[in-house]
Each structure stands twice: as structure tokens, then as C-alpha cells.
């Protein structure tokens, strides 16, 4: 089994080589690269390896960029220092991950999984490459910071104005329209429904307390008990509407407010 190691730390490379030697006598290291550039060069100039052990964080960026520059036709086992719970969703498409420092039993299990599922990779090159590219896109979505909306362009007195998100106190819906109020008590209509707004807003700053309200942490002036195991909020600036945290949202709302 021919293996390419993509890792920029010499000690980590040495450990991987030693551990591979212990868990698989047939493992043959055909190359070691330590950067995006050298990995792309190696893959373009050499035969496709059977397997790639690839660190996510390299000296010149994240290894996902390799997949943007060249078609990787080998199955990949990613190596990372990220927390295990953040990576559960990545154990798909027969591609595994290893947490640093790589343990012998973990590497052995990953190689065994690769061997058992090798048939998955005995596909046509195009379908195999598509599987890998799909996983890389999923990884990128998880690892790269999500960009949240920083401002909204809204109509005001027959003109368009840009409103910074950090000046918005809360969003709410009424009939078929969505509105928001700023901290200085200005109200605007916005061309998104509440579901869309929930996706656009940073969840550290905004929380959807029920179907009709998304509030900023800065807008909460008072929290009180409400019947049915719900919570009643007093928001600032004042809005003449009842503001209730729905029962199923209470626990997560308390956790959010306590961050």
C-alpha cells in the first residue's frame, strides 16, 4: 500500500512513519510533503498513491486548498488537532480522521476501515474524485468561519439606507412582513422572512425566541417567568407586543444569555 504523508511537522512525520511500520508491514511511504504548494506539485508529478494521510493545518494554509488546485484521486485520512465532537459529521465517504497526537490503535483502526471499504474506491476515477470533492466541501463549510450579515440595505423615506447589524435590537414579523428596530428606536421593514434572517445572523449575537421574534443579546432588559414554563421578556427599545420565549426554546435561551 503506497501512502503519501502531507504534514509540515517533522516530529509528526517521524511518528507517523514509525506507527505505520508497527501497524502495517505493507505500508510504503512514497512521499512526504509539508505545504499546499509541494503537495500539489507532488500529486501532479507522481503516480496516484493508494492512500493519503493529510494534516489539515499546513505551513501555508489549510490543506483543503490542495483540492482547489488539483483533482485528488486517492482516499484521504485527515489528521487534525480539532476536538473530536466537531468532527463526527466528517466520518463519511469512507474517509476517516485522526486526532493529534496520532495513537497506534487509532491509525490501525483507520487503515483497517480503509481496507474494508477499499471497494468503494475501486470506482471510475470521475466518481471517486466526486466523492472526495463532496467531502472536502463539507469540511470547508465546517472549518472555515461562516460569514454572517454585517449590514442590511433597507428602504427609508423613499431612499435606501445601510443599517449596521450591531445597531439592531431585534427583528419581528407581523402578518406577512418582517421588521427590525434599532437600538435608537428606529423601525425598518426588511426583505427577508424569519427563517432566512435566522440563517443570516450570528447566533452568538442573535437568538430566535419564537416564530415571530429574533432578538439581540443587547436588547434584553428584563426576564420574567411566564405560565406554561415559558419566559417573558421586556425588550429595549420598547415594543407594544408580547415577547415570549417559547417552551422548547427556554433551555437554549438561558444557555445563550449566560455565555
C-alpha positions as CSV (number, residue, x, y, z in Angstrom):
1,X,0.0,0.0,0.0
2,X,1.6,3.2,-1.2
3,X,1.0,6.2,1.2
4,X,1.6,9.9,0.8
5,X,2.0,11.9,4.0
6,X,1.0,15.5,4.0
7,X,2.3,17.0,7.2
8,X,4.5,20.0,8.0
9,X,5.8,19.0,11.4
10,X,9.0,16.8,11.2
11,X,8.2,15.1,14.6
12,X,4.7,14.3,13.5
13,X,6.0,12.8,10.2
14,X,8.5,10.6,12.1
15,X,5.9,9.4,14.5
16,X,3.5,8.6,11.6
17,X,6.2,6.6,9.8
18,X,7.1,4.6,13.0
19,X,3.4,4.0,13.8
20,X,2.7,2.9,10.2
21,X,5.6,0.4,10.4
22,X,4.1,-1.1,13.5
23,X,0.5,-1.5,12.3
24,X,1.0,-2.5,8.6
25,X,4.1,-4.2,7.2
26,X,2.8,-3.5,3.7
27,X,2.6,0.3,4.2
28,X,5.2,2.1,2.0
29,X,5.7,5.8,2.3
30,X,6.2,7.1,-1.3
31,X,6.3,10.8,-0.4
32,X,6.2,13.4,2.3
33,X,5.0,17.0,1.6
34,X,4.7,19.8,4.1
35,X,2.8,22.5,2.2
36,X,-0.1,23.2,-0.2
37,X,2.4,24.0,-3.0
38,X,4.6,21.0,-2.5
39,X,1.6,18.7,-2.2
40,X,0.1,19.9,-5.5
41,X,3.5,19.6,-7.2
42,X,4.0,16.0,-5.9
43,X,0.5,14.9,-6.9
44,X,0.9,16.3,-10.3
45,X,4.3,14.7,-10.9
46,X,3.8,11.2,-9.3
47,X,1.6,8.2,-9.6
48,X,-1.6,8.3,-7.6
49,X,-1.0,6.8,-4.1
50,X,-3.3,4.3,-2.6
51,X,-3.9,6.5,0.4
52,X,-3.1,10.0,1.7
53,X,-2.6,10.9,5.4
54,X,-3.2,14.6,5.4
55,X,-2.9,17.2,8.2
56,X,-5.5,19.9,7.9
57,X,-3.3,22.8,9.1
58,X,-0.2,23.3,7.0
59,X,2.5,25.9,7.0
60,X,0.9,27.9,4.1
61,X,-2.8,27.4,4.9
62,X,-5.4,24.7,5.2
63,X,-4.9,21.5,3.2
64,X,-8.4,22.0,1.7
65,X,-6.8,24.4,-0.8
66,X,-5.0,21.4,-2.3
67,X,-8.3,20.2,-3.6
68,X,-9.0,23.6,-5.2
69,X,-5.8,23.3,-7.3
70,X,-5.7,19.7,-8.3
71,X,-8.0,16.7,-8.5
72,X,-7.1,14.3,-5.7
73,X,-8.0,10.8,-6.8
74,X,-6.8,9.0,-3.6
75,X,-8.9,8.4,-0.5
76,X,-7.8,10.6,2.4
77,X,-7.5,10.2,6.1
78,X,-7.4,13.7,7.7
79,X,-5.2,14.4,10.7
80,X,-6.2,17.3,13.0
81,X,-5.9,18.8,16.4
82,X,-9.6,19.8,16.4
83,X,-12.0,18.4,19.0
84,X,-13.5,15.0,18.2
85,X,-17.1,16.2,18.7
86,X,-16.7,18.8,16.0
87,X,-15.6,16.1,13.5
88,X,-18.3,13.5,13.9
89,X,-20.0,14.5,10.7
90,X,-16.8,14.1,8.7
91,X,-16.7,10.3,9.0
92,X,-18.4,9.8,5.7
93,X,-17.5,8.6,2.2
94,X,-15.1,6.1,3.7
95,X,-12.7,8.8,4.7
96,X,-11.6,8.9,8.3
97,X,-9.9,11.4,10.6
98,X,-7.2,11.0,13.3
99,X,-6.7,13.3,16.2
100,X,-3.3,14.5,17.2
101,X,-1.2,13.1,18.7
102,X,-2.0,10.1,16.5
103,X,-2.3,6.9,18.5
104,X,-1.3,3.5,17.2
105,X,-4.7,1.9,17.8
106,X,-6.5,4.8,16.0
107,X,-4.2,4.6,13.0
108,X,-4.6,0.9,12.9
109,X,-8.4,1.2,13.0
110,X,-8.4,3.8,10.3
111,X,-6.2,1.6,8.0
112,X,-8.5,-1.3,8.7
113,X,-11.5,0.7,7.8
114,X,-9.8,1.8,4.6
115,X,-9.0,-1.8,3.6
116,X,-12.5,-3.0,4.4
117,X,-14.0,-0.2,2.3
118,X,-11.4,-0.2,-0.5
119,X,-14.0,-1.5,-2.9
120,X,-15.6,2.0,-2.6
121,X,-12.6,3.5,-4.2
122,X,-12.4,1.0,-7.0
123,X,-14.8,3.1,-9.0
124,X,-14.3,5.1,-12.1
125,X,-11.8,8.0,-11.5
126,X,-14.5,10.6,-12.0
127,X,-17.0,9.1,-9.5
128,X,-14.2,8.6,-7.0
129,X,-13.0,12.1,-7.3
130,X,-16.5,13.4,-6.9
131,X,-16.8,11.6,-3.6
132,X,-13.7,13.2,-2.3
133,X,-14.6,16.6,-3.5
134,X,-18.0,16.4,-1.9
135,X,-16.3,15.6,1.5
136,X,-13.8,18.4,1.1
137,X,-16.7,20.9,0.5
138,X,-18.4,19.6,3.7
139,X,-15.1,20.0,5.6
140,X,-14.6,23.5,4.3
141,X,-18.1,24.5,5.4
142,X,-17.4,23.3,8.9
143,X,-13.9,24.5,9.4
144,X,-13.9,27.9,7.7
145,X,-15.6,30.6,9.7
146,X,-19.1,31.3,8.5
147,X,-19.7,34.8,7.3
148,X,-22.7,36.4,8.9
149,X,-24.6,39.5,7.6
150,X,-22.9,42.7,8.8
151,X,-25.5,45.2,7.5
152,X,-28.9,45.4,5.8
153,X,-29.9,47.7,2.9
154,X,-33.4,48.9,3.6
155,X,-35.9,51.5,2.3
156,X,-36.4,54.6,4.4
157,X,-38.3,57.8,3.3
158,X,-38.1,56.9,-0.4
159,X,-34.4,56.1,-0.3
160,X,-32.1,53.2,0.5
161,X,-30.0,53.2,3.7
162,X,-27.5,50.7,5.0
163,X,-28.0,49.7,8.7
164,X,-25.2,48.0,10.6
165,X,-26.3,44.8,12.2
166,X,-24.7,45.7,15.6
167,X,-27.1,48.6,15.9
168,X,-30.2,46.3,15.6
169,X,-32.0,45.4,18.8
170,X,-34.4,42.8,17.4
171,X,-36.3,41.5,14.4
172,X,-40.0,40.6,14.4
173,X,-42.7,39.5,12.0
174,X,-46.2,40.9,11.7
175,X,-48.7,39.4,9.2
176,X,-46.6,38.8,6.0
177,X,-43.8,41.3,6.8
178,X,-40.6,41.3,8.7
179,X,-39.3,44.4,10.6
180,X,-36.4,45.3,12.8
181,X,-35.8,48.0,15.4
182,X,-32.5,49.6,16.0
183,X,-31.2,50.5,19.5
184,X,-32.2,54.2,18.9
185,X,-35.8,53.1,18.3
186,X,-35.9,53.4,14.5
187,X,-38.0,50.8,12.7
188,X,-37.4,49.4,9.2
189,X,-39.0,46.8,7.1
190,X,-36.6,44.1,5.8
191,X,-37.0,41.9,2.7
192,X,-36.3,38.5,4.4
193,X,-38.6,36.2,6.3
194,X,-37.7,35.0,9.8
195,X,-36.2,31.7,8.7
196,X,-33.9,33.5,6.3
197,X,-32.9,36.0,8.9
198,X,-32.1,33.3,11.4
199,X,-29.5,31.9,8.9
200,X,-28.0,35.3,8.2
201,X,-27.4,36.4,11.8
202,X,-24.6,35.5,14.1
203,X,-26.1,33.0,16.7
204,X,-23.7,34.4,19.3
205,X,-25.4,37.8,19.0
206,X,-29.0,36.9,18.0
207,X,-31.5,34.3,19.2
208,X,-34.8,33.3,17.8
209,X,-37.1,33.1,20.9
210,X,-40.2,32.1,18.9
211,X,-41.6,32.0,15.4
212,X,-42.1,35.8,15.3
213,X,-39.0,37.2,17.2
214,X,-35.2,37.2,16.8
215,X,-33.6,39.3,19.5
216,X,-30.1,40.6,20.1
217,X,-28.5,40.0,23.5
218,X,-28.2,43.7,24.0
219,X,-32.0,44.2,23.7
220,X,-33.0,42.1,26.8
221,X,-33.8,44.4,29.6
222,X,-35.8,42.1,31.9
223,X,-36.5,38.3,32.0
224,X,-39.5,37.0,33.9
225,X,-41.4,33.7,34.4
226,X,-44.4,33.1,32.3
227,X,-47.1,30.4,32.5
228,X,-46.6,27.2,30.7
229,X,-42.9,27.0,31.7
230,X,-42.1,29.9,29.3
231,X,-40.3,33.2,29.8
232,X,-41.5,36.7,29.3
233,X,-39.0,39.4,28.1
234,X,-39.0,43.1,28.3
235,X,-37.1,44.5,25.4
236,X,-35.4,47.8,24.7
237,X,-36.4,49.8,22.9
238,X,-40.0,49.2,23.9
239,X,-42.3,47.4,21.5
240,X,-46.0,47.1,22.2
241,X,-46.1,43.4,21.5
242,X,-45.9,40.4,23.9
243,X,-42.4,38.9,23.8
244,X,-42.4,35.3,25.0
245,X,-39.7,32.7,24.8
246,X,-41.4,29.5,23.7
247,X,-41.3,26.5,25.9
248,X,-38.9,24.5,23.6
249,X,-36.5,27.4,23.4
250,X,-36.2,28.2,27.2
251,X,-33.2,26.0,28.0
252,X,-31.2,27.1,25.0
253,X,-32.1,30.7,25.6
254,X,-30.8,30.6,29.1
255,X,-27.6,29.0,27.9
256,X,-27.3,31.7,25.2
257,X,-27.9,34.5,27.7
258,X,-25.3,33.0,30.0
259,X,-22.4,32.9,27.5
